[in-house]
Amino acid sequence: MKFVLDLRLIKQPKILITMKKKITLILLIVGIANFSFSQKIGDNAEQIKLGAKSEVENYYRAQGYHQVRMAYDVKYFNGKISDVILCKENVPMIDLRKSVDFCTHFIMKNGRLENITTVFSNISLDELKETMAQTYRKIGNYYFDDNETYYKIYLSQTGNVIKELRSRSVNPLPLKIQNQLLLLENNKEGTINNQPNAKINQSNKYFSGTKRFCDEGDWDLVVTIDKTSITIKSYPGKNNNVHKNKVIPTSIVKGYLKNGKIYTKDALGKYAPDLYRYKNGVFSELNNEDEYNDYKICK
């Protein structure tokens, strides 16, 4: 399959609508670099299509300077969705001190998401390997965290750098890689078990379950913590007169807790700390002035 990065060929919103909204650093660098809609292997194709469409439209409706360009397209085969494409240009990448261009292909099989393939047009394979190695365990050309999914990165025949997100159950690993991964996991478990009073769960300073945090009424954050995983959903607040729909989240950010900090992903899939924080019952979000917007438990 040949991937082409050309936003002129795919759909962009025809109308730009101004709204009153906080444009935060997390939205510009992390939310834009990743995706505001939730997606996982096995999701329904129509759900992914609507998520990509909503992400592009919501971004261009937001007030302020749009540094990043984005657009989406949908491909069909035999009347069924085969590929949902979401392209972004000029996305700031802090680690590389440059902006990156990429297209993400949500590739379907039998109406379900089979894998997520990201095609970069202006970074090298070594640059991607360097950033991935800072966060993930590397075995061959494969990169792993503690989830059921894994990444494979490689150079395509057309010279583009490719990053694929796959599921171990849908796309089993080669036997040699499976054995090496099992050995690493067993060694890690043994190390933890041999430490006196080892704390496997680093989230003891955080709450467990779901809580809703409010600012002055414009925006709410619904935060769910399950062991060391965290999901942060943004909703229009009760005083937000621009967004009439208070039920559908405008963005969804996923991450994990480690050493008392919240980690969320950046443009190349690397987890970065301190874009969100939680202290003394107050949940905070870093804004574009390097200050935090504070959210307190909704009354």
Buried (B, 14 or more C-beta within 10 A) or exposed (E): EEBEBEBEEBBBBEEEEEBEBBBBBBBBBBBBBBBBBBBBBEBEBEBBBEBBBBBBBBBBBBBEEBEBBBBBBBEEEEEEBBBBBBBBBBBBBBBBEEBBBBBBBBBBEEEBBBBBBBBBBBBEBEBBBBBBEEBBBEBEEBBBBEEEBBBBBEEEEEEBBBBBBBBBEBBEBEEEBEEBBEEEEEEEEEEEEEEEEEEEEBBEEBEEEEBBBBBEEBBBBBBBBEEBBBBBBBBBBEEBEEBEEEEEBBBBBBBBBEEBBBBBBBBBBBBBBEBBBBEEEEBBBBBBEEEBBBBEEBE
